[in-house]
Amino acid sequence: MLKIEDLVVEIEGKKILDRINMEIPEGETHILFGPNGSGKTSLMMTIMGFSGYTVTGGRIVFKGEDITYMPIHERARLGIGVSFQRPPTIAGLKTKELVGLCSREKEVDIETLADQVNLAGFLDRDVNLNFSGGEIKRSEMLQLMAQQPDLVLLDEPESGVDLENIVLLGDVVNSLLERGIKCPRVTREHAHTHLKKRTKSALVITHTGHILDYITADQGQVLYDGHLCCVRNAREILKWIREYGYEECIRCAMV
């Protein structure tokens, strides 16, 4: 699904990511750990193609196609979706209109999707204007539900969200990634077959690791000071970080 090879990224001439190598196979969810300022969001923004993040080396391949220098809108149309840690307020644009624009299909039942994330009453309000933290996250999920991307990039989805909302967000993310049997049309006897056909992938950025209580991950990685330094089971990494801190990941990688 996603392959990053020897990626080097700079912002205003300063190197922020150095020789990043990452692979996310089809149907897998990977967790990216790292302290604040380690480059996690910069990596996500580079994958999505935002301006200001200058690729000076390496490449990004999505579904077999080199997208290193592809514009954002083309990456979105190919099937990459993103949920920001701090999405902007867009005065003058209604939530319903934005959700409609996000859809890669000709028609989408926006009202039904909004009901699933308890956001039906917000469709005629300006995007994120006077929304709470939980409401903003649910709005982000609604946009992704409409888009149905093949690769989902989530930047600290648990940030600023209360317990009730994070449970709902976890359910939505699992549904987007075709995990579990949340959909009433999927019976338990068909669950195994359903999981075998999973095609959606994700890269989930987290600082605290709390999101792992609500979603299932296949693998974890640590980004520290612009370098990837660990690849293994996500829960093992989280346990290690909680016991020894992030600096121990660097020492471990250098052994």
N, C-alpha and C positions, 0 to 999 in steps of 0.2 A: 504493500500500500504506500508506504513512505520510506525512502532511503536517502539519508544525508551522508555525503562523502567529503571528508576533510574540509568542512565548512569553516571559513574564517570571515568574521563580520566586524566592521568598524562603525563607530558613530563619531562624526566630525574628526576623523583621523585617529581616534583612539580605539585600539583593538579591545573588543568586549567578548568575543567568542573565538576560541582558538582550536582549529582542527577537530571539529565536532563530527563524530561518526555515530549514526543511529539508524536502526531499522525497525519499523513497526509493520509486521505482517498483516495481511488482511484478516479482519475479525478479532484482532488483539487490542487490548487496552493497556497502555503503558503509563506509569506514574513517574513524573519528574520531580524529584526532591531537590531542595537547595535553600540555603539561607537567603535573606533579603540581599539584593544587590549582586547575586551570583550570575545573573544573565538568563534566568528562566524565561521571563517575559520577553526579553530581547530575542531569544530563540524562536518563541512562538510568533512574534511580530515578523521575523525574517521569513519563517515558513509561509506566513500569510501574504507577505510581499509589501509590507508597509514602507513608506518612504522614510528616509533618514537612516535606515539600516543598510549599509553598503557592504555587499558581498565582495571580498577581495580574493577569495580562494575557495575552491571546492564547488560542489553543486548540490541541488535539491531535486530529487526525482519523485514524482507522484504518479502512481499507477503506470509506471514505465515511461513517463514523459518528463523531460527536463523542464522544470518550472522556475529555475533559479532567477531568471530576469523577467518572468511573466507578470503582467499587471494583476492587481488584486482581484478585479472583477472577473478576469478569466480563471483565476484559481478557484474563486467561489463557484463559477459555473461548472468547473470540472468536478467539484464535489468536496471542497474544503470549507468547513464552517468554524466559527470562532465565538467564544463567549469571553468577554473581557472581565478583568477584575474590577475595573471602574469604568463602565461604559458611559458615554456622554449623554447629556440631556439634549434633545432636539426639539426646540420650540417651533411650533407651526406644522409639525408632522405628526399625524395621529398614529397611535400604536397599530391600529388595524391596517393602515396604509403600509406601514413598514413591514408588517408580517406578510402582507400580500406580495410585496416586492421581493421578499426573501424566498418565496416558493419557486422551486425549479420546475414545478408542474404547472399546467395551464390553469387549473382551479384547485383551491384548497378551502376546506370548511373551517374558516378561521374561528367562528363562534364555538364549534365543537372542541377544537384544540384549546381555545382559551378556557373553556370549562374544566379541562383536565388539569390546568395549572392554577385554577381559581383566579383567573384574570379577566373574566368576561366583562366585569364592570369597568375595566380600564381601556377597552378598545378605542373609545372615542376621546381618550385623553392624550395629550402630547407625550411623545416618547420620553419616559423616565422623569417627567416634570413633577416634582414633589412626591416621587415614589419613595417608599422605604427601601432599605437594603434588600429585604426579602422580595419585595415587589419587583425591584430591578432585576434580580436574578431570575425570577419567574418569567419576566418579559424576555430576557435573553434566551431562556429555554423555549419559550413560545416561538421565537424566531427560528431557532434550530429545528424545532418540530416541523415548521413549515418548509424549511429548506431541505431537510432530510439529507445531510451531507454524508459522504462516504468516510471522511476523516473529520473527527470532531476535536477541536483544540479548546480546552477549558483552562482558563487562568484563575487558579485559586477559587473554585466555585463555592467553597465553604466560607469565604471571607465575608464578614459582616452579616451573616445569616443566622437566625435563631434556630432552635432545635426543630420546631414544627416545619419550617421552610426547608431545612436541609434534608429532612426525611422525604419531602415531596420532590426536591431536586434530585435526590438519589434515585427515586423511582423513575423520574423522567429520563435521567441519563441512562439508566439500565434499559429502559424501553428503546431509546434512540439507538443504543448499541446492541439491540437484539439479545439482551441477556435476561435470564429469568423468565417467568411466565406471567408477567403483569397483564398482558393482553388477554381479555376474556375469551378471545377466539382460539387461544392456544391452550389445549387441554394438557393435563399432566402426562398422559400416555404419549403425546406428541412432543413433549418438551425436549427430549434427547435429540430427536430429528431436527427440531427448530434450532437448537444450539449448534449442531453440526453444520448448518447452513449459514451461520453468522458471517456477515460480510463487512460490517461497520467496524471501523477502527477509531482509536482515540489516543490523544496525548493529554494527560491531566497534570497540570502544574499544582504543586502544593508546598506550603511551607511547614504546616503543622501536621499533615498526614491524617487529619480528622475525616477527610472525605472517604478514606478507606473503610470506615465503618458503614458506609452506605452504598458503595459500588464495588464491583469485583474487578481486580486487576490481574493481568497475566505476568507483568514484569515491572520492575522498578529500576530507575537510574538516578544518579546524583550528579548535579551540576554545581561545581564549586569554583568560583573565581574564573569563570569562562571555560572551564574544562570539565568534560565528562569523566568521572573517575570510578564509577561502580555500576555494574549491571547484574542484577539478581532478583530474587523474589521480593516483591514490594514490601510485604509485611516484615520480612527479615531485615530489610534496610531500615524501616521505620523503627523497629525494636532497637537496632544498633544505634541509630541516631539519638533516640531517647535516652539510652544508657551512657553513650560516650560523646555525643555531639558530632557536628559535621567535620571538624578538623581531623577526627579519627578516620574518617573515610579517605582523606588524603593520605594519611600515614599508611593505611591498609593498602591503598592502590599502589604505593611506591615500594612495597615490600617485594 
